[in-house]
Amino acid sequence: FQYLRRFDQGHNLDTFCYQKLSVEGSPAECLQQLLLHCGITDPSWAELRNFTWFLNVQLRDCEASDFCNPAFVQDTLQGFKGF
């Protein structure tokens, strides 16, 4: 949710990292973001769960990658996380 929210607001995602203890937005806003980005018109709860699971795995791997570390790539791959 933190990534999707910042992406929609046009923030630079290159320097952002997920913060587990940070609570942002309401449950309704979270659900709205998930429905907006999941790519299915009327998803079931299982489809939303699969979407969030897949997105979390991808974002966890992205944060662990040196190619997404702004200190390592500097300005070479700017915007890579947003891509």
MDTraj code that builds the backbone (N, CA, C; nanometers):
import mdtraj as md
import numpy as np

residues = "PHE GLN TYR LEU ARG ARG PHE ASP GLN GLY HIS ASN LEU ASP THR PHE CYS TYR GLN LYS LEU SER VAL GLU GLY SER PRO ALA GLU CYS LEU GLN GLN LEU LEU LEU HIS CYS GLY ILE THR ASP PRO SER TRP ALA GLU LEU ARG ASN PHE THR TRP PHE LEU ASN VAL GLN LEU ARG ASP CYS GLU ALA SER ASP PHE CYS ASN PRO ALA PHE VAL GLN ASP THR LEU GLN GLY PHE LYS GLY PHE".split()
xyz = np.array([
    [0.0816, -0.1182, 0.0000],
    [0.0000, 0.0000, 0.0000],
    [0.0866, 0.1255, 0.0000],
    [0.1952, 0.1230, 0.0777],
    [0.2826, 0.2399, 0.0850],
    [0.3422, 0.2728, -0.0521],
    [0.3834, 0.1720, -0.1263],
    [0.4381, 0.1944, -0.2601],
    [0.3304, 0.2448, -0.3564],
    [0.2150, 0.1788, -0.3578],
    [0.1078, 0.2184, -0.4494],
    [0.0624, 0.3614, -0.4235],
    [0.0526, 0.3960, -0.2984],
    [0.0096, 0.5317, -0.2610],
    [0.1094, 0.6356, -0.3109],
    [0.2369, 0.6103, -0.2876],
    [0.3391, 0.7046, -0.3325],
    [0.3490, 0.7097, -0.4845],
    [0.3302, 0.5961, -0.5490],
    [0.3332, 0.5916, -0.6952],
    [0.2220, 0.6798, -0.7531],
    [0.1012, 0.6681, -0.6993],
    [-0.0115, 0.7490, -0.7460],
    [0.0078, 0.8976, -0.7196],
    [0.0783, 0.9299, -0.6129],
    [0.1019, 1.0695, -0.5785],
    [0.2205, 1.1290, -0.6552],
    [0.2885, 1.0462, -0.7357],
    [0.3994, 1.0942, -0.8176],
    [0.5311, 1.1101, -0.7431],
    [0.5440, 1.0442, -0.6289],
    [0.6681, 1.0533, -0.5514],
    [0.7779, 0.9715, -0.6183],
    [0.9017, 1.0078, -0.5900],
    [1.0168, 0.9328, -0.6374],
    [1.0313, 0.8075, -0.5510],
    [1.0207, 0.6913, -0.6106],
    [1.0276, 0.5658, -0.5360],
    [1.1698, 0.5149, -0.5182],
    [1.2659, 0.5779, -0.5851],
    [1.4037, 0.5298, -0.5792],
    [1.4592, 0.5259, -0.4376],
    [1.4234, 0.6218, -0.3552],
    [1.4801, 0.6286, -0.2205],
    [1.3856, 0.5760, -0.1135],
    [1.2673, 0.5312, -0.1532],
    [1.1696, 0.4842, -0.0552],
    [1.1911, 0.3366, -0.0227],
    [1.1795, 0.3035, 0.1046],
    [1.1807, 0.1638, 0.1504],
    [1.0619, 0.1433, 0.2429],
    [1.0012, 0.0288, 0.2308],
    [0.8854, -0.0084, 0.3119],
    [0.9193, 0.0011, 0.4599],
    [0.8274, 0.0559, 0.5375],
    [0.8461, 0.0666, 0.6818],
    [0.7341, -0.0108, 0.7506],
    [0.7693, -0.1233, 0.8080],
    [0.6713, -0.2146, 0.8658],
    [0.5918, -0.1530, 0.9804],
    [0.6541, -0.0738, 1.0609],
    [0.5865, -0.0197, 1.1783],
    [0.5100, 0.1087, 1.1485],
    [0.5203, 0.1584, 1.0274],
    [0.4527, 0.2819, 0.9910],
    [0.3114, 0.2512, 0.9415],
    [0.2115, 0.3107, 1.0046],
    [0.0722, 0.2920, 0.9636],
    [0.0302, 0.4148, 0.8833],
    [-0.0157, 0.3905, 0.7621],
    [-0.0566, 0.5003, 0.6745],
    [-0.1960, 0.4735, 0.6227],
    [-0.2751, 0.5776, 0.6118],
    [-0.4070, 0.5665, 0.5512],
    [-0.5031, 0.4815, 0.6324],
    [-0.6210, 0.4662, 0.5764],
    [-0.7256, 0.3876, 0.6402],
    [-0.7401, 0.2541, 0.5673],
    [-0.8063, 0.1573, 0.6292],
    [-0.8324, 0.0312, 0.5598],
    [-0.9098, 0.0531, 0.4289],
    [-1.0015, 0.1487, 0.4284],
    [-1.0789, 0.1767, 0.3067],
    [-0.9889, 0.2301, 0.1959],
    [-0.8944, 0.3168, 0.2312],
    [-0.8011, 0.3707, 0.1313],
    [-0.7098, 0.2612, 0.0774],
    [-0.6675, 0.1709, 0.1642],
    [-0.5846, 0.0584, 0.1221],
    [-0.6599, -0.0299, 0.0229],
    [-0.7827, -0.0624, 0.0559],
    [-0.8642, -0.1450, -0.0330],
    [-0.8865, -0.0754, -0.1667],
    [-0.9083, 0.0532, -0.1634],
    [-0.9286, 0.1301, -0.2869],
    [-0.8032, 0.1238, -0.3748],
    [-0.6861, 0.1385, -0.3161],
    [-0.5613, 0.1306, -0.3920],
    [-0.5432, -0.0083, -0.4540],
    [-0.5726, -0.1114, -0.3754],
    [-0.5582, -0.2480, -0.4265],
    [-0.6539, -0.2734, -0.5421],
    [-0.7771, -0.2282, -0.5283],
    [-0.8756, -0.2459, -0.6357],
    [-0.8351, -0.1688, -0.7607],
    [-0.7767, -0.0535, -0.7434],
    [-0.7348, 0.0296, -0.8552],
    [-0.6205, -0.0341, -0.9331],
    [-0.5291, -0.1009, -0.8628],
    [-0.4065, -0.1505, -0.9263],
    [-0.4048, -0.2996, -0.9573],
    [-0.5019, -0.3751, -0.9122],
    [-0.4927, -0.5207, -0.9304],
    [-0.5167, -0.5645, -1.0746],
    [-0.5820, -0.4819, -1.1555],
    [-0.5987, -0.5143, -1.2971],
    [-0.7202, -0.5992, -1.3286],
    [-0.8032, -0.6267, -1.2308],
    [-0.9245, -0.7059, -1.2516],
    [-1.0436, -0.6181, -1.2143],
    [-1.1461, -0.6166, -1.3000],
    [-1.2595, -0.5276, -1.2796],
    [-1.3325, -0.5532, -1.1483],
    [-1.3669, -0.6768, -1.1206],
    [-1.4405, -0.7109, -0.9987],
    [-1.3723, -0.8302, -0.9316],
    [-1.2573, -0.8070, -0.8654],
    [-1.1801, -0.9193, -0.8125],
    [-1.2431, -0.9822, -0.6888],
    [-1.2178, -1.1094, -0.6743],
    [-1.2589, -1.1797, -0.5523],
    [-1.1534, -1.1518, -0.4447],
    [-1.1828, -1.1912, -0.3210],
    [-1.0855, -1.1742, -0.2136],
    [-0.9599, -1.2565, -0.2419],
    [-0.9781, -1.3729, -0.3008],
    [-0.8621, -1.4575, -0.3333],
    [-0.7734, -1.3891, -0.4374],
    [-0.8335, -1.3252, -0.5361],
    [-0.7556, -1.2545, -0.6381],
    [-0.6816, -1.1346, -0.5780],
    [-0.7465, -1.0630, -0.4857],
    [-0.6786, -0.9528, -0.4177],
    [-0.5640, -1.0046, -0.3303],
    [-0.5865, -1.1165, -0.2657],
    [-0.4810, -1.1760, -0.1831],
    [-0.3621, -1.2167, -0.2694],
    [-0.3887, -1.2810, -0.3835],
    [-0.2799, -1.3217, -0.4730],
    [-0.2052, -1.2004, -0.5281],
    [-0.2791, -1.0955, -0.5618],
    [-0.2162, -0.9733, -0.6104],
    [-0.1249, -0.9135, -0.5042],
    [-0.1723, -0.9023, -0.3806],
    [-0.0905, -0.8426, -0.2752],
    [0.0294, -0.9309, -0.2406],
    [0.0101, -1.0629, -0.2429],
    [0.1208, -1.1544, -0.2160],
    [0.2289, -1.1375, -0.3218],
    [0.1888, -1.1387, -0.4501],
    [0.2852, -1.1248, -0.5588],
    [0.3559, -0.9890, -0.5525],
    [0.2800, -0.8825, -0.5300],
    [0.3385, -0.7493, -0.5214],
    [0.4380, -0.7411, -0.4060],
    [0.4036, -0.7963, -0.2908],
    [0.4949, -0.7948, -0.1759],
    [0.6241, -0.8694, -0.2041],
    [0.6152, -0.9840, -0.2696],
    [0.7354, -1.0613, -0.3036],
    [0.8239, -0.9806, -0.3985],
    [0.7628, -0.9205, -0.4998],
    [0.8397, -0.8427, -0.5965],
    [0.9057, -0.7211, -0.5311],
    [0.8324, -0.6518, -0.4459],
    [0.8877, -0.5331, -0.3812],
    [0.9964, -0.5688, -0.2806],
    [0.9819, -0.6809, -0.2112],
    [1.0852, -0.7263, -0.1185],
    [1.2146, -0.7569, -0.1951],
    [1.2011, -0.8260, -0.3083],
    [1.3179, -0.8559, -0.3906],
    [1.3791, -0.7281, -0.4481],
    [1.2947, -0.6347, -0.4864],
    [1.3407, -0.5072, -0.5408],
    [1.4224, -0.4311, -0.4376],
    [1.3738, -0.4246, -0.3155],
    [1.4463, -0.3537, -0.2102],
    [1.5787, -0.4210, -0.1759],
    [1.5877, -0.5519, -0.1938],
    [1.7103, -0.6255, -0.1638],
    [1.8117, -0.6185, -0.2777],
    [1.7686, -0.5765, -0.3953],
    [1.8548, -0.5749, -0.5129],
    [1.9484, -0.4544, -0.5120],
    [2.0728, -0.4772, -0.5496],
    [2.1683, -0.3671, -0.5625],
    [2.1287, -0.2717, -0.6743],
    [2.0584, -0.3207, -0.7744],
    [2.0179, -0.2369, -0.8864],
    [1.9128, -0.1333, -0.8463],
    [1.8501, -0.1526, -0.7328],
    [1.7505, -0.0570, -0.6827],
    [1.8023, 0.0226, -0.5639],
    [1.9278, 0.0071, -0.5323],
    [1.9900, 0.0799, -0.4227],
    [2.0464, 0.2104, -0.4775],
    [1.9869, 0.3256, -0.4420],
    [2.0323, 0.4529, -0.4984],
    [2.1784, 0.4863, -0.4636],
    [2.2280, 0.4352, -0.3523],
    [2.3675, 0.4588, -0.3165],
    [2.4622, 0.3836, -0.4098],
    [2.4183, 0.2700, -0.4612],
    [2.5015, 0.1871, -0.5489],
    [2.4947, 0.2340, -0.6945],
    [2.3739, 0.2568, -0.7458],
    [2.3584, 0.2923, -0.8878],
    [2.3649, 0.4419, -0.9129],
    [2.3543, 0.5215, -0.8060],
    [2.3542, 0.6678, -0.8126],
    [2.2527, 0.7154, -0.9151],
    [2.2934, 0.7853, -1.0203],
    [2.1948, 0.8370, -1.1159],
    [2.1838, 0.7514, -1.2414],
    [2.2476, 0.6352, -1.2450],
    [2.2466, 0.5504, -1.3639],
    [2.1101, 0.4917, -1.3928],
    [2.0392, 0.4450, -1.2906],
    [1.9088, 0.3809, -1.3094],
    [1.7979, 0.4585, -1.2379],
    [1.7966, 0.5881, -1.2494],
    [1.6940, 0.6664, -1.1840],
    [1.5558, 0.6247, -1.2361],
    [1.4604, 0.6114, -1.1448],
    [1.3252, 0.5742, -1.1826],
    [1.3036, 0.4249, -1.2005],
    [1.4048, 0.3445, -1.1719],
    [1.3938, 0.1999, -1.1942],
    [1.2852, 0.1360, -1.1077],
    [1.2754, 0.1797, -0.9827],
    [1.1729, 0.1245, -0.8948],
    [1.0318, 0.1605, -0.9431],
    [1.0151, 0.2777, -0.9964],
    [0.8855, 0.3191, -1.0478],
    [0.8468, 0.2462, -1.1758],
    [0.9481, 0.1963, -1.2476],
    [0.9229, 0.1233, -1.3702],
    [0.8578, -0.0088, -1.3387],
])
top = md.Topology()
chain = top.add_chain()
for i, resn in enumerate(residues, 1):
    res = top.add_residue(resn, chain, resSeq=i)
    for name in ("N", "CA", "C"):
        top.add_atom(name, md.element.get_by_symbol(name[0]), res)
traj = md.Trajectory(xyz[None], top)
